[in-house]
Amino acid sequence: MKYSLKLLYSGSDGNAALLRAGEHAVLIDAGRSARCLCKALCDVGTSPDAISAIFLTHEHRDHTAALDVFVKHHPVPVHITESSAQKLYPRATEPLRECLVIHPPLFEEHVGPFCFTSFLTPHDSAESVGYRIAVEDEEKTHTVGYATDLGRVTASVEEGLLGCEAVVLECNHDEQMLMEGPYPYDLKRRIASRNGHLSNAECAAFATRLAAHGMKRLMLAHLSEINNLPELALGEVRAALAGTDVHLSAASPAQITEL
């Protein structure tokens, strides 16, 4: 069974990804608005009614803002870790609260041909996770890694992503652009911290390790529109991957991008 992973949008304003295999479809995160999310799904030929589950990385609004309205009209299980749920619950509507499926930080969940296994990512939220996703095929099992909010690459992140054939990885900022940019100093420190967001240089360094462990496709995600440029991110990671056969791409904050 062939699978596809499309980032519907990825950036500071909102994040959502669609994973499909045959008739099975799940979302990873649901930022922006329900209207924006449903339009993006329709643009890729997927009815919102076809979504069978949503997996959240953490509770920040750029990953959850569409949920209240979306699940009111399309109620599906929304998988979330316990600490993230505690932060999300007070601002959630009753329909969303009824849809929440609460897990410990490390969990495994099967949905159709997909097996989601969470791993912790260092980010300044209540609890942030990435996912290692196994997709069952008739001939083999494919593995996809997803990690979009992390301040550094930890042993947990390495364990979650090494060996994946395809990876979506944060490449948030160019360090010089961030430090010389318009953000207040405290925000710059937060972004650059060990619990903030991954820089182009840090992403590039880890990409070489991923390639050495069999990665064939890499999508750079969560690029800052203020502190990064796609050509800078792609250029730095491409240079690090020179001599490999990794297919490299960068997700757009406003357009659909396929891994």
Salt bridges, closest charged atoms under 4 A:
ASP29 OD2 - HIS63 ND1 2.67
ASP43 OD2 - LYS39 NZ 2.92
ASP49 OD1 - HIS74 ND1 2.76
ASP62 OD2 - HIS63 NE2 3.29
ASP62 OD2 - HIS222 NE2 3.44
GLU94 OE1 - ARG97 NH1 3.99
GLU108 OE2 - HIS110 NE2 3.33
GLU109 OE1 - HIS103 NE2 3.96
ASP124 OD1 - HIS123 NE2 3.47
ASP124 OD2 - ARG190 NH1 2.39
ASP137 OD2 - HIS142 NE2 3.09
ASP149 OD2 - HIS58 NE2 3.84
ASP149 OD1 - HIS63 NE2 3.07
ASP149 OD2 - HIS123 NE2 3.33
ASP149 OD2 - HIS197 ND1 3.97
ASP149 OD2 - HIS222 NE2 3.42
GLU158 OE2 - ARG209 NH1 2.39
GLU165 OE1 - LYS140 NZ 3.91
GLU165 OE2 - HIS142 ND1 3.01
GLU170 OE2 - HIS197 ND1 2.61
GLU170 OE2 - HIS222 ND1 3.92
ASP245 OD1 - LYS216 NZ 3.38
GLU258 OE2 - LYS6 NZ 3.79
